[in-house]
């Protein structure tokens, strides 16, 4: 009979331990679920903000690309002796883009001129007969 009394306290202790583990597991799963929901909300907000920033950036890139093309075309027309259609820039960014386009085109032209000068040969126009 003494063995029976010894078994019950051990069984009760083991049962209490198992119950505590279950409570701990339930609390852990609940906290994990809460954190997952918070993380999901944060990722959603981040994705929405990132998408908005990316679309704004792409709009700016497209606008600056068009401005750069316009400035480069105007500079090329000016170089070829055509009347340049000048557009007044609306803000400082447009002025910087136009200046950069002109510098880039000008640098390219300077390189060609320098290369022609380095050959030491004068440029001569030669008139040829039309092919038969």
C-alpha positions in Angstrom: 0.0 0.0 0.0 2.9 2.3 0.6 3.9 1.9 -3.1 0.4 3.1 -4.2 0.8 6.4 -2.2 4.2 6.9 -3.7 2.9 6.4 -7.3 0.1 9.0 -7.0 2.4 12.0 -6.0 4.7 11.0 -8.9 1.8 10.7 -11.3 0.4 14.0 -10.1 3.7 15.7 -10.5 4.1 14.3 -14.0 0.6 15.4 -14.9 1.2 18.9 -13.6 4.4 19.0 -15.7 2.5 17.9 -18.8 -0.2 20.5 -18.2 2.3 23.3 -17.8 4.0 22.3 -21.0 0.7 22.4 -22.8 -0.1 25.9 -21.4 3.4 27.0 -22.4 2.9 25.6 -25.9 -0.5 27.3 -26.3 1.0 30.7 -25.1 3.9 30.3 -27.5 1.6 29.5 -30.5 -0.6 32.5 -29.6 2.3 34.8 -29.4 3.8 33.4 -32.6 0.4 34.0 -34.4 0.3 37.6 -33.1 3.8 38.3 -34.3 3.1 36.7 -37.7 0.0 39.0 -38.1 2.0 42.1 -37.2 4.8 41.1 -39.6 2.3 40.5 -42.3 0.8 44.0 -41.8 4.3 45.6 -41.7 5.3 43.8 -44.9 2.1 44.9 -46.6 2.7 48.6 -45.7 6.4 48.2 -46.8 5.4 46.7 -50.1 2.8 49.4 -50.7 5.2 52.2 -49.9 8.0 50.5 -52.0 5.6 50.2 -55.0 4.7 53.9 -54.7 8.3 55.0 -54.5 9.3 52.8 -57.4 6.5 54.1 -59.6 7.4 57.7 -58.7 11.1 57.0 -59.5 10.1 55.4 -62.9 8.0 58.5 -63.7 11.0 60.8 -62.9 13.3 58.6 -65.0 11.0 58.7 -68.0 10.6 62.4 -67.7 14.3 63.0 -67.4 15.0 60.6 -70.3 12.6 62.6 -72.5 14.2 65.9 -71.4 17.7 64.5 -72.1 16.6 63.3 -75.6 15.1 66.8 -76.3 18.2 68.6 -75.1 20.5 66.2 -77.1 18.4 66.7 -80.3 18.4 70.5 -79.8 22.1 70.5 -79.4 22.6 68.2 -82.4 20.4 70.5 -84.5 22.3 73.5 -83.2 25.6 71.8 -84.1 24.3 71.0 -87.6 23.3 74.7 -88.0 19.6 74.2 -87.7 17.6 76.6 -85.6 17.2 75.1 -82.1 13.8 75.0 -80.6 14.5 76.2 -77.1 12.3 75.3 -74.2 12.6 77.2 -71.0 13.2 74.7 -68.2 10.6 74.8 -65.4 12.9 74.1 -62.6 16.6 73.5 -61.6 16.4 69.8 -62.3 15.5 70.3 -65.9 18.3 72.8 -66.3 20.8 70.4 -64.8 19.6 67.6 -67.2 19.9 69.9 -70.2 23.3 71.0 -69.2 24.5 67.4 -68.6 23.1 66.5 -72.1 24.9 69.3 -73.7 28.2 68.5 -71.9 27.9 64.8 -72.8 27.3 65.6 -76.5 30.0 68.3 -76.4 32.5 65.9 -74.8 31.7 63.4 -77.5 32.3 65.9 -80.2 35.5 67.1 -78.6 36.9 63.6 -78.6 36.2 63.2 -82.3 37.9 66.6 -83.0 40.9 65.7 -80.9 41.2 62.3 -82.6 41.1 63.9 -86.0 43.8 66.4 -84.9 46.1 63.7 -83.6 46.3 61.9 -86.9 48.4 64.8 -88.3 46.6 64.4 -91.6 44.5 67.3 -92.9 41.0 66.4 -93.8 40.5 66.7 -97.6 37.3 66.5 -99.5 37.5 64.3 -102.6 35.0 64.5 -105.4 34.4 61.2 -107.0 32.7 60.2 -110.2 29.3 58.4 -109.9 29.4 54.7 -110.3 28.6 53.3 -113.7 
